Amino acid sequence: MALSAHLEQLNNKHAQLDTQIEKELKHPAPDTILVTELKKQKLQLKQKIAEMRPG
């Protein structure tokens, strides 16, 4: 897989996690454990994206 395609895939996953977090936080009683896990995954993806970006 080309680097740009892989970065795009990671960015899409990052955006999906962001959407999931926002959706969960809109619930009257959000699952804080789930939100924490999603935020961890999002941060890991962000770090991986930053490592892969050239320059």
Backbone as a ProteinNet text record, in pm:
[ID]
protein_1_A
[PRIMARY]
MALSAHLEQLNNKHAQLDTQIEKELKHPAPDTILVTELKKQKLQLKQKIAEMRPG
[TERTIARY]
84.7	0	89.1	53.9	130.9	117.2	220.7	222.6	104.4	76.3	-33.6	-167.5	-187.2	-312	-324.1	-213.2	-214.1	-243	-182.4	-208.5	-354.9	-409.9	-551.6	-641	-606.3	-683	-675	-557.8	-541.7	-618.5	-614.7	-690.3	-840.7	-887.9	-1029.8	-1068.8	-986.1	-1012.1	-1012.1	-919.5	-911.3	-1042	-1093.6	-1219.2	-1336.7	-1336.4	-1443.2	-1442.8	-1325	-1315.5	-1367.9	-1335.5	-1383.1	-1536.1	-1595.3	-1740.7	-1801.2	-1739.1	-1787.5	-1782.6	-1674.6	-1659	-1769	-1788.4	-1891.7	-2029.7	-2057.7	-2187.7	-2209	-2107.1	-2118.5	-2136.7	-2067.3	-2077.1	-2212.7	-2288.6	-2422.4	-2526.9	-2495.2	-2588.6	-2608.3	-2726.6	-2751.1	-2652.1	-2614.3	-2516.9	-2410.3	-2311.6	-2210.6	-2126.7	-2085	-1997.7	-1855.7	-1814.3	-1683.7	-1567.3	-1585.5	-1478.4	-1461.9	-1573.1	-1568.1	-1506.4	-1547.5	-1493.6	-1342.7	-1297.1	-1154	-1079.2	-1134.1	-1070.3	-1063.7	-1173.3	-1175.7	-1074.2	-1062.8	-965.5	-822.8	-796.8	-663.2	-631.8	-729.7	-710.1	-684.9	-761.3	-746.7	-607	-558.8	-425.4	-317	-333.1	-235.6	-230.9	-348.4	-352.2	-286.5	-313.4	-253.5	-101.5	-49.3	95.4	152.2	81.3	127.4	128.1	24.7	17.2	133.7	160.4	269.6	404.5	425	550.5	567.6	457.2	464.2	474.6	433.8	437.7	581.9	609.5	746.5	775.8	902.3	945.6	956.5
-117.6	0	123.7	218.1	342	419.3	494.9	571.3	667.9	738.4	835.8	767.3	650.8	577.3	530	486.8	440.9	557.4	673.4	792.6	834	825.4	860.5	765.2	638	538.2	567.4	601.4	634.2	761.6	860.9	984.1	958	869.4	833.8	765.4	675.5	605.8	706.1	801.6	906	985.7	1020.6	1095.6	1012.2	883.2	794.1	786.7	778.2	774.5	904.5	1015.7	1144.8	1149.1	1097.9	1092.8	1003.6	888.7	797.1	863.1	935.4	1003.6	1108.5	1190.1	1294.1	1232.8	1125.3	1058.2	1006.2	944.5	889	1000.6	1110.7	1221.2	1291.1	1272.9	1332.2	1253	1131.7	1051.6	1116.2	1096.6	1151.3	1098.8	974	913.9	843.2	918.6	856.9	753	653.1	547.9	604.5	648.8	715	621.2	494.3	397.6	384.3	376.7	368.3	495.1	610.5	737.2	742.5	699.5	698.3	607.4	489.7	395.4	454.1	514.5	574.6	687.8	767.5	877.3	824.4	713.9	652.4	605.4	539.7	492.2	608.9	716	834.4	895.3	902.8	956.9	868.6	737.8	646.7	664.5	680.1	702	833.8	936.9	1068.1	1059.6	987.9	971.5	893.2	789.8	708.9	791.6	873.8	960.3	1057.9	1118.3	1215.7	1149.5	1026.7	955.2	924.6	901.3	860.3	976.6	1094.4	1210.7	1249.5	1273.2	1313.9	1456.4	1480.7	1616	1643.4
0	0	0	-82.9	-90.2	39.9	71.1	195.6	203.5	95.1	96.6	119	60.8	80.4	224.3	281.2	420.2	514.4	488.2	569.3	559.6	440.4	421.9	501.8	499.2	574.5	725	774.6	916.2	951.9	864.2	887.8	891.3	804.3	804.4	934.8	981.2	1107.4	1223.8	1218.9	1321.1	1324.5	1207.4	1198.3	1248.4	1219.7	1267.6	1419.5	1477.9	1623.5	1684.1	1620.4	1667.8	1666	1559.9	1547.8	1656	1680.1	1784.2	1921.8	1949	2078	2094.1	1991.4	1997.4	2017.8	1946.9	1958	2100.1	2155.5	2291.1	2394.2	2376.8	2472.5	2469.3	2362.4	2352.1	2430.3	2469.2	2548.4	2685.3	2742.4	2876.9	2981.3	2968.4	3060.2	2975.6	2925.1	2838.1	2912.3	2838.5	2892.2	2896.5	3013.6	3025.8	2996.8	3026.5	2996.9	2845.7	2774.6	2628.7	2570.4	2619.7	2570.6	2592.9	2709.1	2739.1	2643	2616.2	2523.2	2383	2339	2205.7	2194.8	2300	2300	2294.9	2364.3	2359.1	2218	2155	2017.9	1923.3	1942.8	1859	1874	1997.3	2022.5	1959.4	1972	1911.8	1760.5	1699	1554.3	1517.8	1595.9	1570	1575.1	1673.7	1686.2	1567.9	1527	1414.3	1285.7	1268	1149.6	1150.2	1265.9	1277	1245.3	1288.1	1261.3	1112.4	1043.9	904.8	808	851.6	763.2	733	607.7	571.6	616.3	643	671.6	813.4
[MASK]
+++++++++++++++++++++++++++++++++++++++++++++++++++++++

